[in-house]
Amino acid sequence: MSVFARDLIKINYYALDKKSCLTEMSEFLFEHGVIKSQASFLKDILERESLMSTGIGRKIAIPHTRSKEVTQLKIAVYLLDNELEFDSIDGELVKIIFMIAVPEEMKEMYMKVLSVISNYFRNDEKRDKILSCNSKDDLFKLLKEIDDEI
């Protein structure tokens, strides 16, 4: 199963703030048929963020939720033009956001996806390659490495 899709990637996206970026990303998932209700999914994402920020540090955020609104497990990826305040655990601003949409019944896969992404970015070289991508195609090629581990 491929969790990344070229159509679900945006690069050089300028984000005003965390909430507007999460709103835009949920709209993006809705437009691509990954979720049935943008409003309900966004509510779930924001509730999850209120428990603890998904800014995992090292310029990365992984907002995520399991929801009845999700039709298929997919990840929207935004590589930002700017750096965004995300209440990250290390205090750093965020440069790349992975919004993970998981059907409610896929608990084990949900945990695996979070683990694989978190572990992948512990490698500085891999993280730096992804952060320096200049095209959707280049980013998508690198994301296939993560996909292969899931």
C-alpha positions in Angstrom: 0.0 0.0 0.0 1.4 3.4 -1.0 0.6 6.1 1.6 2.2 8.9 -0.5 0.9 10.2 -3.8 2.5 12.8 -6.0 -0.9 14.7 -6.1 -0.8 15.1 -2.3 2.5 17.0 -2.3 2.9 20.8 -2.3 6.3 22.4 -2.3 7.2 26.1 -1.6 3.9 26.6 0.2 3.7 29.7 2.3 1.9 29.1 5.6 0.6 32.1 7.6 0.2 30.2 10.8 -0.3 26.7 12.2 -4.2 26.7 12.2 -4.5 28.1 8.7 -2.0 25.6 7.4 -3.8 22.7 9.0 -7.1 24.0 7.6 -5.6 24.2 4.1 -4.1 20.7 4.3 -7.4 19.2 5.4 -9.1 21.0 2.4 -6.4 19.6 0.2 -7.2 16.0 1.4 -10.9 16.6 0.9 -10.4 17.9 -2.6 -8.5 14.7 -3.4 -11.2 12.4 -2.0 -9.1 11.2 1.0 -11.6 12.5 3.5 -15.5 12.8 3.4 -15.9 15.9 5.6 -13.2 18.6 5.8 -14.8 20.3 8.8 -15.1 17.1 10.8 -11.6 15.9 10.0 -10.1 19.3 10.8 -11.9 19.2 14.2 -10.3 15.8 14.9 -6.9 17.1 13.9 -7.2 20.2 16.1 -8.4 18.1 19.0 -5.3 15.9 18.6 -3.1 19.0 18.5 -4.7 20.4 21.6 -3.6 17.2 23.5 0.1 17.6 22.4 1.7 19.3 19.5 2.7 17.0 16.7 5.8 19.2 16.0 8.2 16.3 16.6 11.3 18.5 16.3 14.1 18.9 13.7 11.8 21.1 11.6 9.2 18.3 11.2 5.5 18.1 12.1 3.2 15.1 11.7 -0.4 16.2 12.5 -2.4 13.0 12.4 -5.7 11.4 13.4 -7.8 8.3 12.9 -11.2 9.3 11.8 -14.4 7.9 10.4 -14.1 10.7 7.8 -11.1 9.1 6.2 -11.7 6.9 3.1 -8.1 5.7 2.7 -4.8 5.9 4.5 -2.9 8.8 2.8 -0.4 11.5 3.8 -0.4 15.0 2.5 3.0 16.6 2.5 3.7 20.3 2.5 7.3 21.5 2.1 7.1 25.1 3.3 8.6 28.2 1.7 8.9 29.6 5.2 9.4 28.2 8.6 6.3 27.9 10.9 5.8 28.1 14.6 4.3 24.7 15.6 5.0 24.4 19.3 7.6 21.7 18.5 9.1 19.7 21.3 12.6 21.1 20.5 11.3 24.7 20.0 12.4 24.8 16.4 10.2 26.1 13.6 8.7 23.6 11.2 9.7 23.4 7.5 7.9 20.2 6.4 4.5 18.9 7.5 3.1 15.4 7.0 -0.7 15.3 7.6 -1.6 11.7 8.1 -5.2 10.7 7.5 -6.0 7.2 8.8 -9.4 5.3 8.7 -10.7 4.7 12.2 -10.3 0.9 12.0 -6.6 0.9 11.0 -5.0 1.3 14.5 -2.0 -0.9 13.9 -1.1 0.7 10.6 -1.6 4.1 12.2 1.1 3.3 14.8 3.4 1.8 12.2 3.2 4.9 9.9 4.0 7.3 12.8 6.9 5.1 13.9 8.4 4.8 10.4 8.2 8.5 9.7 9.6 9.5 13.1 12.5 7.0 12.7 13.3 8.1 9.2 13.9 11.6 10.2 16.3 10.7 13.0 18.8 10.4 10.1 20.2 13.9 9.5 21.3 13.1 5.9 17.9 11.8 4.9 16.1 14.8 6.6 18.4 17.3 4.9 17.8 15.8 1.5 14.1 16.0 1.9 14.2 19.6 3.3 16.3 20.7 0.3 14.0 19.3 -2.4 13.1 21.8 -5.2 10.5 19.8 -7.0 7.5 17.6 -6.3 9.2 14.8 -8.3 12.4 14.9 -6.3 10.4 14.9 -3.0 8.2 12.1 -4.2 11.2 9.9 -5.1 12.6 10.4 -1.6 9.2 9.7 0.0 9.1 6.3 -1.7 11.9 5.3 0.6 9.6 5.9 3.6 6.7 4.2 1.7 8.9 1.1 1.2 9.3 0.7 5.0 5.6 0.9 5.7 
